[in-house]
Amino acid sequence: MKGIIVAAGYGTRFLPVTKTIPKEMLPLINVPSIAFIVDEFVKSGIEDIIIISSRRKKVMEDYFDREVELETIFEKEGKTDRLRWIKPPAEVRIVFVRQQHMLGTGHALLQARPFIGDEPCVVAYPDDLQVGEPPLAAQLIEKWRETGCSVMATVYEPGDVSRYGVLDIATDGEHVRAIVEKPSRGTEPSHEVSIGRYLYTPEFFTYLEEGWQRHEGGEYYHIYALNKLMNEGKVVYRRLSGKRLDTGEPEGYLEAILWYADTVPSLKKVLDSYLERRQKA
């Protein structure tokens, strides 16, 4: 099982900072968002990760490489406990491939195809982080082992789902027939909302290539291949277990930072103190 992280986009919702800093490197305090995905993959038993990047994002490659100068300084000063902060993940091999033309997520995934072979893979978009056990990738892998199908991760949204891609679920309660984008209120086929995490079987990439050959220009998305698999009854869903952090927009990113700070005792003290002072103001 391999993992793919799609991290080639511009991140325009976070301008001006993303003019020079990749959105995927924006941290929850001191941990870059993309590192949460890599950690999730490692905990799920994935040993090979392909990160789809672009020209402006070399800093991501540096982050997952050794930092020899800092290692030397820490060792010289006897601060060896700090080495764990900068040590690359030893349990996984990371390969970077660049999307040279911004032609959509389907085109981006095709850049990773030569590295996938005939294996299934978990695809992640760093806008969606999951914390908790078991890791989300492991949940998708478990569902694939049960069914042999491609798997879509979802969250259950009991309220208005007109802003989301909503799953149309077959009568067996397991297979996905279609994705309805932004259904009008009251017409939604379910309340299972698709999030940015998938497990794709190898035939997904066959259909992805087929769709690209027929594509007539502009951005190309993965939905062609996914629709093919859904029409054949080869897609199921897995509702997320754990906490989802949606960092795709500044508001959600701020909420994720606050949630994360609340889980770290030293930071929680600062947060509680600030809230107390604000209430008294």
C-alpha positions in Angstrom: 0.0 0.0 0.0 1.3 3.4 -1.0 0.3 6.9 -0.2 -0.1 10.0 -2.3 -0.3 13.6 -1.0 -1.6 16.1 -3.5 0.2 19.4 -2.6 0.8 21.2 -5.9 -1.9 24.0 -5.7 -1.4 27.7 -5.3 -3.2 28.1 -1.9 -4.7 31.4 -3.0 -7.2 31.5 0.0 -4.2 32.1 2.2 -2.6 34.9 0.3 -0.4 36.8 0.9 1.6 34.3 3.0 1.3 31.6 0.4 3.1 33.9 -2.1 6.3 32.3 -0.7 5.2 29.7 1.9 3.3 26.6 0.7 -0.1 26.2 2.3 0.9 22.7 3.3 3.7 24.1 5.4 1.4 26.4 7.4 1.8 24.9 11.0 -0.6 24.1 13.8 1.7 25.9 16.2 4.9 24.2 15.3 3.9 21.2 13.2 3.3 21.7 9.4 0.0 20.5 8.2 1.5 18.1 5.7 3.4 16.4 8.6 0.1 15.3 10.1 -0.7 13.4 6.9 2.7 11.8 6.7 2.4 10.7 10.4 -1.1 9.3 9.7 0.3 7.3 6.7 3.2 6.0 8.8 0.9 4.9 11.6 -1.2 3.1 9.0 1.6 1.0 7.8 2.3 2.9 4.5 6.0 2.7 3.7 6.1 4.7 0.4 4.7 8.2 0.0 4.6 10.2 -3.2 4.1 14.0 -2.7 2.9 15.8 -5.8 4.5 19.2 -5.6 5.3 22.2 -7.9 8.2 24.5 -8.6 7.5 26.9 -5.8 7.4 24.3 -3.0 11.0 23.1 -2.6 10.8 23.9 1.1 8.6 20.8 1.5 11.4 18.6 0.2 13.9 20.3 2.6 11.5 19.7 5.5 11.5 15.9 5.0 15.3 15.8 4.4 18.1 15.8 7.0 19.2 19.1 8.5 22.9 18.4 9.0 23.9 21.8 10.3 21.3 21.7 13.1 22.2 18.1 13.9 25.8 19.1 14.3 24.9 22.0 16.5 22.7 20.0 18.8 25.3 17.2 19.1 28.0 19.7 19.8 26.0 21.4 22.5 24.8 18.2 24.0 21.2 18.9 23.2 20.6 15.5 21.6 17.0 15.4 22.9 16.2 18.0 20.2 17.3 15.8 17.4 13.9 14.2 17.4 12.4 17.5 16.3 14.3 17.6 13.1 14.8 13.9 12.3 13.1 12.8 9.0 10.6 9.9 9.4 12.8 6.8 9.1 9.8 4.4 8.7 8.9 5.7 5.2 10.4 6.5 1.8 9.2 9.9 0.4 9.4 10.7 -3.3 8.6 14.1 -4.7 7.2 14.6 -8.2 6.3 18.0 -9.7 3.2 18.9 -11.5 4.7 21.3 -14.1 1.3 22.6 -15.4 -1.6 23.4 -13.0 -4.2 21.3 -14.9 -6.3 20.0 -12.0 -6.2 17.2 -9.5 -6.8 14.4 -12.1 -3.7 15.6 -14.0 -1.8 15.8 -10.7 -2.6 12.2 -9.8 -1.4 11.0 -13.2 2.1 12.4 -12.3 2.2 9.8 -9.6 1.1 6.8 -11.7 4.6 5.6 -12.6 5.4 5.2 -8.9 2.2 3.3 -8.0 2.5 0.2 -10.2 -0.3 -2.3 -9.6 -0.9 -1.4 -5.9 -3.8 0.3 -4.3 -3.0 3.7 -2.8 -4.4 6.2 -0.3 -4.8 9.7 -1.6 -4.8 12.7 0.7 -5.3 16.4 0.3 -3.7 18.3 3.2 -6.8 20.5 3.7 -8.3 17.6 5.7 -6.5 16.4 8.8 -7.6 13.6 11.0 -6.5 13.1 14.6 -7.4 10.1 16.8 -7.1 6.3 16.6 -7.2 4.4 14.4 -5.6 6.7 11.7 -8.0 7.5 8.8 -5.7 5.8 6.3 -5.9 2.6 8.3 -9.7 2.9 8.4 -9.8 3.1 4.6 -7.4 0.2 4.3 -9.5 -1.9 6.6 -12.6 -1.2 4.4 -10.7 -2.1 1.2 -9.6 -5.4 2.7 -13.3 -6.2 3.6 -14.7 -5.2 0.1 -11.9 -5.1 -2.4 -13.3 -1.8 -3.6 -12.1 1.8 -3.8 -13.1 3.7 -0.7 -14.2 7.3 -0.1 -13.9 8.9 3.4 -16.9 10.8 4.6 -18.2 12.7 7.6 -21.9 12.7 8.6 -23.4 16.2 8.5 -26.9 16.2 10.0 -27.6 19.8 8.9 -27.5 21.6 5.7 -25.3 19.9 3.1 -25.9 22.2 0.1 -22.3 23.3 0.2 -20.8 19.9 -0.1 -20.3 16.9 -2.4 -22.9 14.4 -1.0 -23.0 10.6 -1.5 -25.8 8.8 -3.2 -25.7 5.5 -1.4 -27.0 2.2 -2.8 -29.7 0.2 -1.1 -27.1 -2.0 0.5 -26.0 0.9 2.6 -22.4 0.4 1.6 -21.7 1.1 -2.1 -21.7 4.6 -3.6 -23.8 5.2 -6.7 -22.9 8.9 -7.3 -21.7 12.1 -5.8 -24.1 15.0 -5.9 -22.4 18.3 -5.8 -24.0 21.0 -3.8 -27.6 19.6 -3.8 -30.4 22.0 -3.2 -31.7 21.9 0.3 -34.2 19.1 0.7 -33.0 17.2 -2.4 -29.8 15.7 -0.8 -29.5 12.0 -1.4 -27.9 11.5 2.1 -26.0 13.3 4.7 -22.7 11.5 4.1 -20.3 14.3 2.9 -17.2 13.4 0.9 -13.9 14.7 2.4 -10.4 14.8 0.9 -9.3 11.2 1.5 -9.6 8.2 -0.8 -8.3 4.7 -1.3 -8.0 3.9 -5.0 -7.6 0.5 -6.5 -5.2 0.2 -9.5 -8.0 0.3 -12.1 -8.7 3.9 -11.0 -5.5 5.0 -12.7 -6.5 3.1 -15.9 -9.7 5.1 -16.1 -7.9 8.3 -15.1 -5.6 7.9 -18.1 -8.5 7.0 -20.3 -10.3 10.2 -19.3 -7.2 12.3 -19.8 -6.9 11.0 -23.4 -10.5 12.2 -24.0 -10.0 15.5 -22.2 -10.4 18.6 -24.4 -8.5 21.2 -22.4 -8.6 23.1 -19.2 -8.3 21.5 -15.7 -8.9 17.8 -15.4 -10.3 16.2 -12.3 -10.5 12.7 -10.9 -14.2 12.5 -11.1 -14.2 10.8 -14.5 -12.4 7.8 -13.1 -14.4 7.8 -9.9 -17.7 7.8 -11.8 -16.5 4.9 -13.9 -15.8 2.8 -10.8 -19.1 3.9 -9.1 -21.0 2.8 -12.2 -19.4 -0.6 -11.9 -20.3 -0.9 -8.2 -16.7 -0.7 -7.1 -16.8 2.2 -4.7 -17.8 2.1 -1.0 -17.5 4.6 1.7 -16.1 4.7 5.2 -17.4 7.3 7.7 -14.5 9.0 9.5 -13.8 7.9 13.1 -11.9 10.6 15.1 -11.6 14.3 14.9 -11.5 16.1 11.5 -9.7 19.4 11.1 -10.6 21.3 8.0 -7.8 23.7 7.2 -8.8 24.6 3.7 -9.8 28.1 4.6 -8.4 30.7 7.2 -11.4 30.2 9.5 -11.1 26.5 9.7 -7.3 26.8 10.0 -7.7 29.1 13.0 -10.1 26.6 14.6 -7.7 23.8 14.0 -4.9 25.8 15.7 -7.1 26.5 18.7 -8.2 22.8 18.9 -4.6 21.7 18.7 -3.4 24.2 21.3 -6.1 23.0 23.6 -4.6 19.5 23.5 -1.1 20.6 24.6 -1.0 21.3 28.3 1.5 24.2 28.1 -0.4 25.8 25.3 -3.8 25.2 26.9 -2.7 27.4 29.8 -2.0 30.2 27.5 -5.3 29.7 25.7 -7.3 29.5 28.9 -5.5 32.6 30.3 -6.4 34.6 27.1 -10.0 33.5 27.2 -10.3 34.5 30.8 -8.8 37.9 30.2 -11.2 38.4 27.2 -14.2 37.5 29.3 -13.2 40.2 31.8 -12.5 42.8 29.2 
